[in-house]
């Protein structure tokens, strides 16, 4: 199989041309790595501040839970380092296998999944609980990028190119959407962007977008909980000055707004949050609200700027300089996944978006999402080692 140098829409957007190509290697992107480490440090402090009340309800201590969080961060960092040493073309060889495994696990969740916080998204195997949707997200992104790079010579062909790609996206997003509508919607949007950059016909993409919207409407209609979240979001926009303490679907969002308002410019101080005792998941879904409360607007904006730095390094630097189409597309997909998860988490806490339940990468307390976030950063670091590279890449 031959992978050619970048001829995607990314070349037009960022100004890369085939004539610029030159074979070079370098070390991993140090600025990306520094931003990730800074996010991890932010996360440790925020988790320690926000998890005290949760620890009491679980008859444990905040220290033990933070120690567990540090261990998961360490594992994620090791995965990141290992992935950064493995050529991304080698990982691409296993994309189809990754898709099959993720589908099996997603179906297993539907049949044998563990329900937590009102959602059935976890699978317990041998005492180890994890979310298969995170594996499916990474597997789909890698596989779509592989298919796009393979089909560049006939990328506009509906039957030979668009239909196979649509099949993988449709099935995966449907399986995830039944369990986790927010993750499925975000993944679908990222796939659309990657396909546009991969030169897929715009009319074909429009068809897929219409199908995605119809699927979203069906999934929303099947879940009363999802409908309630949308209704409460609209209600808060219409009645933003209400002093009423909301209950049900609107409670957690309102408590997050109170936390952000208390933080003002400089925050109330590290470990002095009061809203952590009222928010249902201050260490995960609403950790941005705790950061805004304790560190103020300056701390919250610093966190957003770190994600923006990752966005810039991932797309404007790593994707633009990637040695081939596969590298460019993978860099865009991994970067958008990491950054949009962070932006959406902040948007939910700020009231800009409905409650979704999406974690903030490397900041929220968690296991599976942190592990695969580390894998995506590792892929980005490996791509950054090989830039403006060979005109032809052979493997397989």
N, C-alpha and C positions, 0 to 999 in steps of 0.2 A: 504494500500500500504506500502511496506517495502523498505526502503532505506538502503543499506548495507554500510559498511565502504569502503574507497577508494581502488579499485583494478584496477584503470585506468592506462594508460601509464604514467600519471603524477607521480605515485608511483615509477615507474622505473626511470624516468628522475630525480626526486628530492630525491629519496632514502627513501620514506615512505613505510613501510611495515605494513600489518595488525597486526603484533605482537606489533607494536609501539603504538597501539591505547589505549587510556586511557581517561576516562571521566573527562573533566576539563572545567572550564569557567574562563574568565578573562575580563578585560576592553577592550574597543575598541583599535585598533592599533593607538597609539599616534603619531608615526612617519608618518604614512599615513595622519593623520589629519593635522599635522604640514605642510606637503608638500602641501596639498590642500590650506590651509590658505595662505601660501607663494605665491602660484600661483594666488590666488585672489588679494593679495596686488600688485603683479607684474601687473596684469590686470588693476587694478584701475589707477595706474600711467600711464601705456601705453595708455589706452583709453583716459584719460584726455589729454595726449600729442597729440594724433593722431586725435582727433575728432573735433578740432577747425574749420577747413575748412568746414567739413561736416555740422557743426552747422550753419555756416553762410549761406550756401546754403539752409538750411531748416528754415531760419529766426528764429532761436532760439539761445541759448547760450551753450557753452561747459559745463558750470556748471550744467545746467538743464539736459543735456544728461548724464553727469557723475552721477548725483543724481539718474536718472532713472536706470543707470547701477548698482549702489550700492543697489538700491531697489531689482533688479533682483537677485543680489548676495545674498542678505538677504533671499529672498524667497527660492533660491537654498539651502542655508545653513540650513534653517528650514526643507525643504524636506529631506535633508541629515540626520539631527538629528532624524526626525520621522522614516525614513526608517531604521536607525540603531537600533531603539527600537523594530521593528517588526521582528519576527523570519522569516528568509528567506524561511522556509518551508511553512509558511502562504502565503507569496507572490507567491510561486510556485503554490498554488491552483488556482490562477486566471490567469495563463499563457495562457490558451486556450482562455479565455474571452478577454484578452489583444490582442491576435492575431486577433480575429474576429473584435474587435473595430478598430484596426489599419488598417485592410484591408478595412473596410468601409470608413475610413477617407482617405486612399490613393486613393481609387476609386473616392471619392468626390473631391479630388484635380484635378484629370484628367478631371472631368466634370465642376467644379465650382472654380477651383484654381485661386489664385491671382498671377500675374506675376510681379516679381521684379528683376532688374538687368539682364533681358533677360532670366530668368528661372522661370518656373511655378512650385513652390514647396510649396507655402503657401496656407493656408485655413483661410478665415475670417468668424468667427462666432460671431455675436453680437458685432462687433467692435474689437474683440480679434483675432489677426493674429498669427498663429503658424505653425510649420512644422510637419506634421504627420509622416514624415520619421524618426524622432527622437524617437517617441513613438514606431514605428514599429521595430526599431533597438533593443531597450531594450526588447520589448515583444518577439521578435524572439530569442534573446539570452537566455532569461529565459526559454522559451518553449523548445528550443532544449536541454538545459541542463536537464530539467525535463524528456524529452523523453529518452535521453541517460542513465540517472540514472535508469529509470524504466525498460529499455530493456537490462540491463547488462547481464542477464542470457542467452540471445539469441542475443547478439549484432552483431554477425557475420552473422545472417540470413538476406538474401537480401530482401525477401518479408515482413517479420514481423517487421524488424527493419529499414533497410536502406531506403526502399521506402517511408514509412510514414515521416521520417525525411527529405528526399529529397523533398517531396511534399511541406512541410512548407517553407523550404529554397528557393526552386525554385519560388514559387508564390510570396513570400514577396520580394525577390531580384528583380524579374521582375517588380513588381509594383513600387518599389523604383527607379529602374534603368531607367524607362521611364522618371522620373522627375529629378533624381539626380544620374547620372552614377557613380560618385566618391564614394558617400556614399554606393551605392549598391555593388561596387567592393570591398571596404574595409570590409563591413559586410560579404560578401561571403567568403573572405579570413579568417576572424576571425572564422567563422563557421567551416571552414575546419580544422583549428588548434584545435578547441574544439572537433570536431568529432574524430580527430586523437587521442587526449588525452583520449577520451571516448571509445577507443578501436574498432572503426569502421574499418571494413575490408579495407586494403589499396587499393586493386583492386577496390572496390566499390567507394572509395574516388577518385581514378584516373578517373573513369567514370564521376563523378560529376564535377571534375575539367575541363575535356574536354567539358562537356556541358556548364559550366560557361564561358569558353573561347569563344565558339561558340556564346553564348548569348551576350557576350561583343562585339564581332565583329559586330553582327547585330545592337546593340544599337549604336555603333560608326558610322555605316553606315547610320543610320536614322537621325543623327544630323550633320549638316554642322559646327555648332559651336564647337562641340567636335573634329571633324576632324581638324579644323583650330588650335585648341590648341595643338594637337599632332604635326602638321606640324611646328608650330612655335617653339615648344620645340626642335624638331630635327634640325631645322634651326639654333637655337642659339648654339647648341652643335657643329655643323659643322663650324659656323662662329663666334666663341666666341670672337675674337679680333676686330670685327667690331665696328666702332664708330658711325654707323648710329643710329639715334633715331627711334625706331620701332613704328609702329602704329598698331591698331587692336588688334589681340589676343596676340601679343608679347609685347605690350606696358607696361602692368602692371608688368610683370615679369622683364622686363629690369629696370624699375624704382625701383623695390625692390632690384635688384642687386646693383644699385647705392647707395641706402640707406645703405646697409650692408657694401659696400666699404668705405663710408664716416665715418662709426663708428670706423674703425680701432680697436685698442686694448681696449681703455678706453671709446670711444664714444664721441659725441659732447656735451653731457650734457642733463639733464632732461628738456624737453620742448623746445629743440632747433632744433628739426628735421625740415628739409626743404622739404624732400620727401613726407611728409604727404600731401602737397599741390598738388602733382602730382599723387600719388597712388589712384586708384578708391575706394578702400576699406581698408584704412590703419588701421582702428579700428577693422577689422574683419579678412578677408582672409589673409591680409598681415601685421598683427600686429607684427609678429616676426621681419620683416624688420625694423619697427620703433624702436623696442627694441634694435636690433643690432646697429642701427644708434645712438641712444641716450646713450646706456650703453656699446657699444663696444662688442668686442669678449668675454670679461669676463662676461658681463651681459647676452649675448646670451647663453653662455655655462652654466651659472648658471641656466638658465631656463631649458635647456635640462637636466641638472643633476637632477632637481626636478622631471621631468617626469621619469627619470631613477630610482630615488629612489622609486617612485610609482610602477614602473615595478617590482623592486626587492621585495618590501614589499608585493605586491599583489600576486606574483607567488611563490617566494622562501620562503615566510613566511606564508601568509594567506592561499593560495591554498594548500600548503604542509601540513599545520597543520589542515586543515578543518576536521570536524568530520565525513563527509561522502562524497560519490561521487558527490552528487548534490552540496555541498558546494565548493568542489575543482573545478568543472567545471564552476560554476557561478563566482568564484573568477578569474579564468583565463579569461573568456569571458569579464567580466566588466573591468578588468585591461587592457587587450589588446585594448579594445575599447577606453578607456581614453587615454592611452599612444600613440597608433598609430595615433589617431587624432592629438595629439600634434606633433609627429614626422613628419607626412605628411605635416602639416601646415608649419613647419620649413623647410622641404625639398623643398616645393614649392617656398617659399621666397628665398631660397638659390640657386635655379636653379637646384636642384638635381632631381626634379620631375616636370611633367607638371602641369599647373594651374588646381586646382581641386575645389576650393571654400569651402573647409572644414575648420571650425573654430578651434581655439585652446582652449580646455576646460578650463573654469574658467578665461581665459585671454582675449579672443576675446569678443567684445561687442555683446550681443545677449540675447535672451530670452528662447526659447524652448530648444535649445541645452544645455544651462546652467542648466535648470530645471532637465532634464533627466540625465545630468552628475552628479548632486547632488544625484539623486536617485541611480545611480550605485555606487557612493562612499558610500552611506548609506548602501547598500547591502553588500559591502565589509567590512564595519565596523561591521555589525551584524555578518557576518561569522567569523570575527576575534575574536569575543567574545566566540565562542564555538570551541575549537580546540582539535584535537586528541580524538574525542568524542565517543559517544555510537556506538556499533556495529550495532544496529538496531534503525532506526528512524521511528516511526509510525505517520501517519496523514491521514486525509481524511476518 
